Amino acid sequence: MPNNLTEQSISKSRKQEPCCEAPHADYSEQDKLSPTQILSVEKAQSMAEFMGFLADTNRLRILSILVTREMCVGDLAIALGMKESAVSHQLRTLRAIRMVRFRKQGRHVFYSLQDHHVLSFYQAVADHLEETIN
């Protein structure tokens, strides 16, 4: 049994035919969406939480630097005009969602992007926004 209104709405919409009086296409049984093609509520929630962590100007500015090079906390703070403690706080969040990784060298901690997925994600968003502006 669905445990909330959203799941009830989804269940009802799966059982119904398209609501348009004039369908946009001829739907056969083969054309209908299967439950595996629709993002689950749980996965959608996880993705929304993940993207919510990125909805911060300072975190995105940090990522914009790390796209180009590895950098220590102190240099990031100088480049961004922020206090080291504030940069460290943002980096902890980015580490928690696996967007950045770190390595220690003496008393310095250097940060870089976690992997190529982060770079691809960042570039795709930046490219998309650039297209909509032009």
DSSP file (Angstrom, degrees, kcal/mol; ACC not computed):
  #  RESIDUE AA STRUCTURE BP1 BP2  ACC     N-H-->O    O-->H-N    N-H-->O    O-->H-N    TCO  KAPPA ALPHA  PHI   PSI    X-CA   Y-CA   Z-CA
    1    1 A M              0   0    0      0, 0.0     7,-0.1     0, 0.0     0, 0.0   0.000 360.0 360.0 360.0 131.3    0.0    0.0    0.0
    2    2 A P        -     0   0    0      0, 0.0     3,-0.0     0, 0.0     6,-0.0  -0.254 360.0-151.3 -57.4 142.7    1.4    3.4   -0.9
    3    3 A N        +     0   0    0      1,-0.0     2,-0.3     2,-0.0     3,-0.1   0.435  68.4  24.3-102.2   1.9    2.6    5.3    2.1
    4    4 A N  S  > S-     0   0    0      1,-0.1     4,-2.0     0, 0.0     5,-0.2  -0.978  82.7 -99.2-155.8 171.4    2.1    8.9    1.0
    5    5 A L  H  > S+     0   0    0     -2,-0.3     4,-2.6     1,-0.2     5,-0.2   0.861 117.0  55.7 -61.5 -39.0    0.2   11.1   -1.3
    6    6 A T  H  > S+     0   0    0      1,-0.2     4,-2.4     2,-0.2    -1,-0.2   0.936 108.9  46.3 -61.8 -47.0    2.9   11.3   -4.0
    7    7 A E  H  > S+     0   0    0      1,-0.2     4,-2.6     2,-0.2    -1,-0.2   0.877 111.6  52.5 -64.5 -36.2    3.2    7.5   -4.3
    8    8 A Q  H  X S+     0   0    0     -4,-2.0     4,-2.6     2,-0.2    -2,-0.2   0.924 109.7  49.1 -63.1 -43.5   -0.7    7.3   -4.5
    9    9 A S  H  X S+     0   0    0     -4,-2.6     4,-2.4     1,-0.2    -2,-0.2   0.908 112.2  48.2 -61.9 -42.1   -0.7    9.9   -7.3
   10   10 A I  H  X S+     0   0    0     -4,-2.4     4,-1.8     2,-0.2    -2,-0.2   0.926 111.2  50.4 -65.0 -44.3    2.1    7.9   -9.2
   11   11 A S  H  X S+     0   0    0     -4,-2.6     4,-1.1     1,-0.2    -2,-0.2   0.916 112.2  47.3 -59.9 -44.3    0.2    4.6   -8.7
   12   12 A K  H  X S+     0   0    0     -4,-2.6     4,-1.0     1,-0.2     3,-0.4   0.905 110.5  51.5 -64.1 -41.6   -3.0    6.2  -10.1
   13   13 A S  H  < S+     0   0    0     -4,-2.4    -1,-0.2     1,-0.2    -2,-0.2   0.811 105.4  56.4 -69.3 -27.4   -1.3    7.8  -13.0
   14   14 A R  H  < S+     0   0    0     -4,-1.8    -1,-0.2     1,-0.2    -2,-0.2   0.827 107.9  48.4 -69.2 -30.9    0.3    4.5  -14.0
   15   15 A K  H  < S+     0   0    0     -4,-1.1    -1,-0.2    -3,-0.4    -2,-0.2   0.689 101.4  79.9 -83.0 -19.2   -3.1    2.8  -14.2
   16   16 A Q  S  < S-     0   0    0     -4,-1.0     3,-0.1    -3,-0.1     0, 0.0  -0.511  78.6-119.4 -92.5 156.5   -4.7    5.5  -16.3
   17   17 A E        -     0   0    0      1,-0.2    -1,-0.1    -2,-0.2    -2,-0.1  -0.387  57.6 -64.9 -78.0 166.2   -4.5    6.1  -20.0
   18   18 A P        -     0   0    0      0, 0.0    -1,-0.2     0, 0.0     9,-0.0  -0.255  45.7-138.4 -53.4 143.9   -3.1    9.4  -21.3
   19   19 A C        +     0   0    0     -3,-0.1     2,-0.1     3,-0.1    -2,-0.0   0.597  68.3 105.3 -87.4 -11.2   -5.3   12.3  -20.2
   20   20 A C        -     0   0    0      1,-0.1     4,-0.0     2,-0.0    -3,-0.0  -0.437  67.3-140.2 -71.2 141.9   -5.2   14.3  -23.5
   21   21 A E  S    S+     0   0    0      1,-0.3    -1,-0.1    -2,-0.1    -2,-0.0   0.901 100.6  38.4 -67.4 -39.3   -8.4   14.1  -25.6
   22   22 A A  S    S-     0   0    0     -3,-0.0    -1,-0.3     2,-0.0    -3,-0.1  -0.905  96.1-135.2-112.0 103.1   -6.2   13.9  -28.7
   23   23 A P        -     0   0    0      0, 0.0     3,-0.1     0, 0.0    -2,-0.0  -0.180   7.5-132.7 -57.6 147.7   -3.1   11.8  -27.9
   24   24 A H  S    S+     0   0    0      1,-0.1     2,-0.3     2,-0.0    -2,-0.0   0.695  88.2   6.5 -74.7 -18.8    0.2   13.2  -29.1
   25   25 A A  S    S-     0   0    0      2,-0.0     2,-0.9     0, 0.0    -1,-0.1  -0.968  89.9 -89.7-153.5 163.6    1.1    9.8  -30.6
   26   26 A D        -     0   0    0     -2,-0.3     2,-0.6    -3,-0.1     5,-0.0  -0.733  47.6-151.4 -80.2 111.7   -0.5    6.5  -31.1
   27   27 A Y        -     0   0    0     -2,-0.9     2,-0.2     3,-0.0    -1,-0.0  -0.743  16.6-178.5 -90.9 123.7    0.3    4.6  -28.0
   28   28 A S    >>  -     0   0    0     -2,-0.6     3,-0.9     1,-0.1     4,-0.8  -0.659  47.2 -98.4-105.2 172.3    0.6    0.9  -28.1
   29   29 A E  G >4 S+     0   0    0      1,-0.3     3,-0.6    -2,-0.2    -1,-0.1   0.853 126.0  57.6 -57.3 -34.0    1.3   -1.4  -25.2
   30   30 A Q  G 34 S+     0   0    0      1,-0.2    -1,-0.3     3,-0.0    -3,-0.0   0.796 103.1  53.2 -67.9 -29.3    4.9   -1.4  -26.3
   31   31 A D  G <4 S+     0   0    0     -3,-0.9    -1,-0.2     2,-0.1    -2,-0.2   0.635  84.6 106.2 -82.6 -14.8    5.1    2.5  -26.1
   32   32 A K  S << S-     0   0    0     -4,-0.8     2,-0.2    -3,-0.6    -3,-0.0  -0.344  78.7-107.3 -69.6 146.4    3.9    2.7  -22.5
   33   33 A L        -     0   0    0      2,-0.0    -1,-0.1     1,-0.0    -2,-0.1  -0.510  29.7-142.1 -72.3 136.0    6.4    3.6  -19.8
   34   34 A S    >>  -     0   0    0     -2,-0.2     3,-1.8     1,-0.1     4,-0.6  -0.637  26.2-109.3 -92.4 158.2    7.3    0.7  -17.5
   35   35 A P  G >4 S+     0   0    0      0, 0.0     3,-0.7     0, 0.0    -1,-0.1   0.797 118.8  60.6 -57.0 -27.9    7.9    1.3  -13.8
   36   36 A T  G 34 S+     0   0    0      1,-0.2     4,-0.1     3,-0.0    -3,-0.0   0.700  99.2  56.6 -73.9 -17.6   11.7    0.7  -14.4
   37   37 A Q  G <4 S+     0   0    0     -3,-1.8     2,-0.5     2,-0.1    -1,-0.2   0.630  95.8  76.5 -85.4 -14.2   11.8    3.7  -16.8
   38   38 A I  S << S-     0   0    0     -3,-0.7     2,-0.0    -4,-0.6     0, 0.0  -0.840  93.5-109.1-101.6 132.2   10.5    6.1  -14.2
   39   39 A L        -     0   0    0     -2,-0.5    -2,-0.1     1,-0.1    -3,-0.0  -0.338  38.3-117.6 -58.0 130.5   12.8    7.3  -11.5
   40   40 A S     >  -     0   0    0      1,-0.1     4,-2.6    -4,-0.1     5,-0.2  -0.311  17.6-117.6 -68.5 156.6   11.8    5.8   -8.1
   41   41 A V  H  > S+     0   0    0      1,-0.2     4,-2.3     2,-0.2     5,-0.2   0.902 115.3  51.7 -60.1 -41.7   10.7    8.1   -5.4
   42   42 A E  H  > S+     0   0    0      2,-0.2     4,-2.2     1,-0.2    -1,-0.2   0.927 111.9  44.2 -63.4 -46.1   13.7    7.0   -3.2
   43   43 A K  H  > S+     0   0    0      2,-0.2     4,-2.6     1,-0.2    -1,-0.2   0.895 112.4  52.8 -67.9 -38.6   16.2    7.7   -6.0
   44   44 A A  H  X S+     0   0    0     -4,-2.6     4,-2.5     2,-0.2    -1,-0.2   0.905 109.2  50.3 -61.5 -41.0   14.6   11.0   -6.8
   45   45 A Q  H  X S+     0   0    0     -4,-2.3     4,-2.4     2,-0.2    -2,-0.2   0.919 110.9  48.6 -63.0 -44.6   14.8   12.0   -3.1
   46   46 A S  H  X S+     0   0    0     -4,-2.2     4,-2.4     1,-0.2    -2,-0.2   0.912 112.8  47.8 -61.7 -43.3   18.5   11.0   -3.0
   47   47 A M  H  X S+     0   0    0     -4,-2.6     4,-2.8     2,-0.2     5,-0.2   0.900 110.8  51.4 -65.6 -40.4   19.3   13.0   -6.2
   48   48 A A  H  X S+     0   0    0     -4,-2.5     4,-2.0     2,-0.2    -2,-0.2   0.911 111.0  48.0 -63.8 -42.2   17.4   16.0   -4.9
   49   49 A E  H  X S+     0   0    0     -4,-2.4     4,-1.5     2,-0.2    -2,-0.2   0.923 112.2  49.7 -63.1 -43.8   19.3   16.0   -1.6
   50   50 A F  H  X S+     0   0    0     -4,-2.4     4,-0.8     1,-0.2     3,-0.4   0.941 113.1  45.3 -59.6 -49.3   22.6   15.6   -3.5
   51   51 A M  H  X S+     0   0    0     -4,-2.8     4,-0.6     1,-0.2     3,-0.5   0.824 105.9  62.0 -67.5 -29.9   21.8   18.5   -5.8
   52   52 A G  H >< S+     0   0    0     -4,-2.0     3,-1.0     1,-0.2    -1,-0.2   0.871  98.5  56.1 -61.3 -36.7   20.6   20.6   -2.8
   53   53 A F  H 3< S+     0   0    0     -4,-1.5    -1,-0.2    -3,-0.4    -2,-0.2   0.791 105.6  52.3 -65.1 -26.6   24.1   20.4   -1.4
   54   54 A L  H 3< S+     0   0    0     -4,-0.8     2,-2.2    -3,-0.5    -1,-0.2   0.576  82.0  94.7 -84.4  -9.3   25.4   21.9   -4.6
   55   55 A A    <<  +     0   0    0     -3,-1.0     2,-0.4    -4,-0.6    -1,-0.2  -0.293  62.9 102.7 -80.8  55.3   23.0   24.8   -4.4
   56   56 A D     >  -     0   0    0     -2,-2.2     4,-2.2     1,-0.1     5,-0.2  -0.984  66.2-144.8-141.4 125.5   25.6   27.0   -2.7
   57   57 A T  H  > S+     0   0    0     -2,-0.4     4,-2.2     1,-0.2     5,-0.2   0.898 100.4  49.7 -57.6 -45.2   27.5   29.7   -4.4
   58   58 A N  H  > S+     0   0    0      1,-0.2     4,-2.2     2,-0.2    -1,-0.2   0.882 109.2  51.1 -67.0 -37.5   30.7   29.2   -2.5
   59   59 A R  H  > S+     0   0    0      1,-0.2     4,-2.4     2,-0.2    -1,-0.2   0.914 111.6  48.1 -64.5 -41.1   30.7   25.4   -3.1
   60   60 A L  H  X S+     0   0    0     -4,-2.2     4,-2.1     2,-0.2    -2,-0.2   0.872 109.9  52.1 -67.8 -35.6   30.3   26.0   -6.8
   61   61 A R  H  X S+     0   0    0     -4,-2.2     4,-1.3     2,-0.2    -1,-0.2   0.892 109.2  50.4 -65.8 -39.3   33.1   28.6   -6.8
   62   62 A I  H >X S+     0   0    0     -4,-2.2     4,-2.4     1,-0.2     3,-0.5   0.937 110.3  49.6 -62.3 -46.2   35.4   26.1   -5.1
   63   63 A L  H 3X S+     0   0    0     -4,-2.4     4,-1.7     1,-0.2    -2,-0.2   0.881 103.9  59.9 -60.3 -37.7   34.5   23.5   -7.7
   64   64 A S  H 3< S+     0   0    0     -4,-2.1     4,-0.4     1,-0.2    -1,-0.2   0.847 109.7  42.8 -62.0 -32.3   35.2   26.0  -10.5
   65   65 A I  H XX S+     0   0    0     -4,-1.3     4,-1.5    -3,-0.5     3,-1.4   0.915 111.9  52.5 -75.5 -45.2   38.8   26.3   -9.2
   66   66 A L  H 3< S+     0   0    0     -4,-2.4    47,-0.6     1,-0.3    -2,-0.2   0.687  96.5  68.8 -69.1 -16.5   39.2   22.6   -8.6
   67   67 A V  T 3< S+     0   0    0     -4,-1.7    -1,-0.3    -5,-0.2    -2,-0.2   0.842 109.7  36.0 -63.9 -32.2   38.1   21.9  -12.2
   68   68 A T  T <4 S-     0   0    0     -3,-1.4     2,-0.3    -4,-0.4    -2,-0.2   0.762 129.7 -12.8 -94.6 -27.6   41.4   23.5  -13.3
   69   69 A R     <  -     0   0    0     -4,-1.5    -1,-0.3    42,-0.0     2,-0.2  -0.992  65.5 -94.3-167.5 159.4   43.8   22.4  -10.6
   70   70 A E        -     0   0    0     -2,-0.3     2,-0.3    -3,-0.1    42,-0.2  -0.571  48.8-179.7 -74.4 146.3   44.4   20.8   -7.2
   71   71 A M  E     -A  111   0A   0     40,-2.2    40,-3.0    -2,-0.2     2,-0.1  -0.999  26.0-119.1-152.8 149.3   44.7   23.4   -4.5
   72   72 A C  E  >  -A  110   0A   0     -2,-0.3     4,-2.3    38,-0.3    38,-0.2  -0.447  35.9-107.4 -84.4 163.6   45.3   23.7   -0.8
   73   73 A V  H  > S+     0   0    0     36,-1.3     4,-2.6     1,-0.2     5,-0.2   0.902 117.1  52.5 -57.6 -45.9   42.8   25.2    1.6
   74   74 A G  H  > S+     0   0    0      1,-0.2     4,-2.1     2,-0.2    -1,-0.2   0.907 111.1  45.9 -60.2 -43.6   44.9   28.4    2.2
   75   75 A D  H  > S+     0   0    0      2,-0.2     4,-2.7     1,-0.2    -1,-0.2   0.869 111.4  52.6 -69.2 -35.5   45.2   29.1   -1.5
   76   76 A L  H  X S+     0   0    0     -4,-2.3     4,-2.2     2,-0.2    -2,-0.2   0.921 108.5  51.4 -62.0 -42.8   41.5   28.4   -2.1
   77   77 A A  H  X>S+     0   0    0     -4,-2.6     5,-2.2     2,-0.2     4,-1.2   0.917 111.9  45.9 -60.9 -44.2   40.7   30.9    0.7
   78   78 A I  H  <5S+     0   0    0     -4,-2.1     3,-0.5     1,-0.2    -2,-0.2   0.941 112.8  49.7 -63.9 -47.1   42.9   33.6   -0.9
   79   79 A A  H  <5S+     0   0    0     -4,-2.7    -1,-0.2     1,-0.2    -2,-0.2   0.854 118.8  38.6 -60.7 -35.5   41.5   33.0   -4.4
   80   80 A L  H  <5S-     0   0    0     -4,-2.2    -1,-0.2    -5,-0.2    -2,-0.2   0.553 105.9-122.8 -93.1  -9.6   38.0   33.2   -3.1
   81   81 A G  T  <5S+     0   0    0     -4,-1.2     2,-0.3    -3,-0.5    -3,-0.2   0.885  70.6 125.7  67.6  37.9   38.5   36.0   -0.6
   82   82 A M      < -     0   0    0     -5,-2.2    -1,-0.2    -6,-0.2     2,-0.2  -0.783  67.5 -95.4-122.2 164.7   37.2   33.8    2.2
   83   83 A K     >  -     0   0    0     -2,-0.3     4,-2.1     1,-0.1     3,-0.3  -0.542  33.3-121.1 -76.5 148.3   38.4   32.7    5.6
   84   84 A E  H  > S+     0   0    0      1,-0.2     4,-3.0     2,-0.2     5,-0.2   0.880 113.4  56.0 -57.8 -38.6   40.2   29.3    5.7
   85   85 A S  H  > S+     0   0    0      1,-0.2     4,-2.0     2,-0.2    -1,-0.2   0.880 107.5  48.5 -63.2 -37.0   37.7   28.1    8.2
   86   86 A A  H  > S+     0   0    0     -3,-0.3     4,-2.0     2,-0.2    -1,-0.2   0.900 112.6  47.7 -69.3 -40.4   34.8   28.9    5.8
   87   87 A V  H  X S+     0   0    0     -4,-2.1     4,-2.6     2,-0.2    -2,-0.2   0.926 111.0  51.7 -64.7 -44.2   36.5   27.2    2.9
   88   88 A S  H  X S+     0   0    0     -4,-3.0     4,-2.2     1,-0.2    -2,-0.2   0.898 107.9  52.6 -59.3 -41.0   37.2   24.1    5.1
   89   89 A H  H  X S+     0   0    0     -4,-2.0     4,-1.5     2,-0.2    -1,-0.2   0.931 111.3  45.5 -60.2 -46.6   33.6   24.0    6.1
   90   90 A Q  H  X S+     0   0    0     -4,-2.0     4,-2.3     1,-0.2    -2,-0.2   0.888 111.4  53.0 -65.5 -38.7   32.5   24.0    2.4
   91   91 A L  H  X S+     0   0    0     -4,-2.6     4,-2.6     1,-0.2    -1,-0.2   0.863 103.5  56.9 -66.3 -35.4   35.1   21.4    1.5
   92   92 A R  H  X S+     0   0    0     -4,-2.2     4,-2.3     2,-0.2    -1,-0.2   0.916 108.8  47.0 -60.2 -41.9   33.8   19.1    4.3
   93   93 A T  H  X S+     0   0    0     -4,-1.5     4,-1.5     2,-0.2    -2,-0.2   0.930 111.9  49.3 -64.9 -44.7   30.4   19.2    2.7
   94   94 A L  H  <>S+     0   0    0     -4,-2.3     5,-3.0     1,-0.2     6,-1.0   0.854 111.9  49.6 -64.1 -34.3   31.8   18.6   -0.8
   95   95 A R  H ><5S+     0   0    0     -4,-2.6     3,-1.7     3,-0.2    -1,-0.2   0.902 105.6  57.4 -67.7 -41.0   33.8   15.6    0.6
   96   96 A A  H 3<5S+     0   0    0     -4,-2.3    -2,-0.2     1,-0.3    -1,-0.2   0.829 111.0  42.1 -61.1 -33.0   30.7   14.2    2.3
   97   97 A I  T 3<5S-     0   0    0     -4,-1.5    -1,-0.3    -5,-0.1    -2,-0.2   0.236 116.8-116.0 -98.9  13.9   28.9   14.1   -1.0
   98   98 A R  T < 5S+     0   0    0     -3,-1.7    -3,-0.2     2,-0.1    -2,-0.1   0.809  78.7 125.5  59.4  37.2   32.1   12.7   -2.7
   99   99 A M  S   <S+     0   0    0     -5,-3.0    15,-2.5     1,-0.2     2,-0.3   0.749  74.4  26.4 -90.0 -28.6   32.6   15.7   -5.0
  100  100 A V  E     -B  113   0A   0     -6,-1.0     2,-0.3    13,-0.3    13,-0.2  -0.913  64.2-158.8-131.5 159.1   36.2   16.3   -3.9
  101  101 A R  E     -B  112   0A   0     11,-2.5    11,-1.9    -2,-0.3     2,-0.3  -0.848  12.4-148.2-127.6 168.1   39.0   14.3   -2.4
  102  102 A F  E     -B  111   0A   0     -2,-0.3     2,-0.3     9,-0.2     9,-0.2  -0.927  10.1-166.4-136.9 160.6   42.0   15.3   -0.4
  103  103 A R  E     -B  110   0A   0      7,-2.0     7,-3.1    -2,-0.3     2,-0.4  -0.987  20.8-130.8-142.6 146.6   45.6   14.4    0.2
  104  104 A K  E     +B  109   0A   0     -2,-0.3     2,-0.4     5,-0.2     5,-0.2  -0.810  19.9 179.7-101.4 138.6   47.9   15.6    2.9
  105  105 A Q  E >   -B  108   0A   0      3,-2.9     3,-1.9    -2,-0.4     2,-0.3  -0.881  68.0 -52.1-135.8 101.9   51.4   16.8    2.2
  106  106 A G  T 3  S-     0   0    0     -2,-0.4    -1,-0.0     1,-0.3     0, 0.0  -0.524 120.8 -22.6  65.0-129.0   53.1   17.9    5.4
  107  107 A R  T 3  S+     0   0    0     -2,-0.3     2,-0.3    -3,-0.1    -1,-0.3   0.388 122.0  93.1 -93.9   5.1   50.8   20.2    7.2
  108  108 A H  E <   - B   0 105A   0     -3,-1.9    -3,-2.9   -35,-0.0     2,-0.5  -0.747  61.4-151.7 -99.4 146.0   49.0   21.2    4.0
  109  109 A V  E     - B   0 104A   0     -2,-0.3   -36,-1.3    -5,-0.2     2,-0.4  -0.976  12.9-159.1-116.7 122.2   45.8   19.5    2.7
  110  110 A F  E     -AB  72 103A   0     -7,-3.1    -7,-2.0    -2,-0.5     2,-0.3  -0.841   4.5-156.8-105.8 138.3   45.3   19.6   -1.0
  111  111 A Y  E     +AB  71 102A   0    -40,-3.0   -40,-2.2    -2,-0.4     2,-0.3  -0.859  17.1 163.0-115.5 147.3   41.9   19.2   -2.7
  112  112 A S  E     - B   0 101A   0    -11,-1.9   -11,-2.5    -2,-0.3   -45,-0.1  -0.928  48.7 -71.2-148.2 170.9   40.9   18.0   -6.1
  113  113 A L  E     - B   0 100A   0    -47,-0.6   -13,-0.3    -2,-0.3   -14,-0.1  -0.378  43.1-125.0 -65.6 146.9   37.8   16.7   -7.9
  114  114 A Q  S    S-     0   0    0    -15,-2.5     2,-0.3     1,-0.2   -14,-0.1   0.919  73.6 -39.0 -61.2 -47.1   36.8   13.2   -6.8
  115  115 A D  S >> S-     0   0    0    -16,-0.3     4,-1.4   -17,-0.1     3,-0.7  -0.936  70.7 -71.4-166.0-176.2   36.8   11.7  -10.3
  116  116 A H  H 3> S+     0   0    0     -2,-0.3     4,-2.8     1,-0.2     5,-0.2   0.755 120.0  65.8 -65.6 -24.4   35.9   12.3  -14.0
  117  117 A H  H 3> S+     0   0    0      2,-0.2     4,-2.7     1,-0.2    -1,-0.2   0.901 101.2  48.9 -63.8 -39.5   32.1   12.1  -13.2
  118  118 A V  H <> S+     0   0    0     -3,-0.7     4,-2.8     2,-0.2     5,-0.2   0.925 112.2  48.1 -65.5 -44.2   32.4   15.3  -11.2
  119  119 A L  H  X S+     0   0    0     -4,-1.4     4,-2.8     2,-0.2     5,-0.2   0.931 113.3  47.5 -61.1 -45.9   34.2   17.0  -14.0
  120  120 A S  H  X S+     0   0    0     -4,-2.8     4,-2.6     2,-0.2    -2,-0.2   0.915 113.1  48.7 -61.8 -43.5   31.7   15.8  -16.5
  121  121 A F  H  X S+     0   0    0     -4,-2.7     4,-2.2     2,-0.2     5,-0.2   0.943 113.3  46.6 -61.0 -49.5   28.8   16.9  -14.3
  122  122 A Y  H  X S+     0   0    0     -4,-2.8     4,-2.5     1,-0.2    -2,-0.2   0.931 114.8  46.5 -59.3 -48.0   30.3   20.3  -13.7
  123  123 A Q  H  X S+     0   0    0     -4,-2.8     4,-2.9     1,-0.2     5,-0.2   0.879 110.3  53.2 -65.6 -37.7   31.1   20.9  -17.4
  124  124 A A  H  X S+     0   0    0     -4,-2.6     4,-2.4    -5,-0.2    -1,-0.2   0.921 111.8  44.9 -64.3 -43.4   27.6   19.7  -18.6
  125  125 A V  H  X S+     0   0    0     -4,-2.2     4,-2.5     2,-0.2     5,-0.2   0.934 115.0  47.9 -65.1 -45.6   25.9   22.2  -16.2
  126  126 A A  H  X S+     0   0    0     -4,-2.5     4,-2.0    -5,-0.2    -2,-0.2   0.917 113.6  47.5 -61.5 -43.7   28.2   25.0  -17.2
  127  127 A D  H  X S+     0   0    0     -4,-2.9     4,-2.2     2,-0.2    -1,-0.2   0.914 110.9  51.8 -64.1 -42.9   27.7   24.2  -21.0
  128  128 A H  H  X S+     0   0    0     -4,-2.4     4,-1.9    -5,-0.2    -2,-0.2   0.931 111.1  46.8 -60.1 -46.0   24.0   24.0  -20.6
  129  129 A L  H  X S+     0   0    0     -4,-2.5     4,-1.2     1,-0.2    -1,-0.2   0.868 110.1  53.5 -65.5 -35.5   23.8   27.4  -18.9
  130  130 A E  H  X S+     0   0    0     -4,-2.0     4,-1.8    -5,-0.2    -1,-0.2   0.892 107.4  52.0 -65.7 -39.2   26.1   28.9  -21.5
  131  131 A E  H  < S+     0   0    0     -4,-2.2    -2,-0.2     1,-0.2    -1,-0.2   0.896 108.4  50.2 -63.3 -40.9   23.7   27.6  -24.3
  132  132 A T  H  < S+     0   0    0     -4,-1.9    -1,-0.2     1,-0.2    -2,-0.2   0.747 109.8  51.7 -73.4 -21.7   20.7   29.2  -22.7
  133  133 A I  H  <        0   0    0     -4,-1.2    -1,-0.2    -3,-0.2    -2,-0.2   0.889 360.0 360.0 -78.4 -40.9   22.4   32.5  -22.3
  134  134 A N     <        0   0    0     -4,-1.8    -2,-0.2    -5,-0.1    -1,-0.2   0.456 360.0 360.0 -83.5 360.0   23.5   32.8  -25.9
